[in-house]
Amino acid sequence: MIELGAHVIDLQDPLVQAALASAAVLLLLILLMLRASLRTAKALDPLAGNLLQLAQRVQALSDGQHQLAGGLHHVSEAQAASQSRMLQLMEARLAEVNRAMTESLHGSATRTARSLGDLQQRLAAIDKAQANIEKLSGNVLGLQDILSNKQTRGAFGEIQLHDIVQKALPRDSYTMQATLSNGRRADCLIHLPHPPGPIVIDSKFPLEAYEALRRAENQSQLIEAQRMMRISLRAHIRAIADRYILEGETSDGALLFLPSEAVYAELHANFPELVREGFAAKVWIVSPTTCMATLHTMRAVLKDARMRAQAGAIRRELAALHADVGRLGDRVANLDRHFTMAARDIEEIKTSAEKAGKRAHRLDNFDFEELAAEPPLRLAVKSRDGACVTADPGRE
């Protein structure tokens, strides 16, 4: 690239290169013409010096033209090399950027796939939870259908009561569906000792009034539901007191079992007068939790009664145990006496053995050559009756 004022000449332009070539050819023709004119002008001496100077100037112009062409060629080659290096650098940069973009896109795709996998697992867990919720909702609706019918509600209460009683009391301490002397059938009869006597647990409860109380949408419906609740529960308390509290047969109280903690809480929160009326009629209202606590108390009463019933047998066994311990003491004393006698006999045996050893040692040291001059040796022997006699060892 060559800038001439406001003009920019591109040496790689074909037109520029063609113009330069034409200029070179033109200069060459001029040089040839000048040489021819010099040859013809040799005869012309006056003009020879001027023509020679002109030829030298033209030669200088030709040399400058060649130098200019060489410089332009060098500049063109440098420009081409610079453009090649620039292209290589740009290609390297573009390749690096492409590689970085590819790696970034691959990492983003991997993270996106992982996130989608996690999201799919969470959606599967949510679907499973939704299915469980729907199943639970169906079970709740089924339970509501069960509790809406009076007969099925009574059966549900009996099943729950039987499960609680079975876990809390021994099998022989209660009877389900027991028939009393007045022909009434109790849901559960606990065989407590006198006093207080057998106690009845009734598992039926008036749920219609409670459901109306929960469905009340305005104040008038609420008041009406509360009135029905009081009426139905009072009637149920009186019926239990009349049917299941029999003098001489059952205890002076009975239990009203509510298989719903919500109904129990509602009674104590908003109907405390009904609870007090139950206390006055000796009909105690219990929920599953309080019923379990009450049954455990009854279990302790039954255990105490059975302990008292077995108190005589326990006393007899204790007396026999005391006699056995006394005989064992006597036998231990006899054994100790025998051990003492055996120890004394062993001491006497040891003493006799020591004396016998000493005599054997003395006998070993006797001089038999001088034994004849010595007086005869007499031995003292203890007879069986305890008398001491002497004997001559030389005599048989």
WOBEL-V674408 format. One record per helix or strand of 3 or more residues. SS is the DSSP state (hx for helix, st for strand). FROM is the first residue (numbers start at 1). LEN is the number of residues. If there is no record, write none. Layout:
SS:FROM:LEN
SS:FROM:LEN
This chain:
st:2:3
st:7:3
hx:14:27
hx:45:104
hx:150:19
hx:171:3
st:174:6
st:185:6
st:199:4
hx:207:9
hx:219:26
st:254:5
hx:261:10
hx:272:9
st:283:5
hx:288:22
hx:311:54
st:378:5
st:388:5
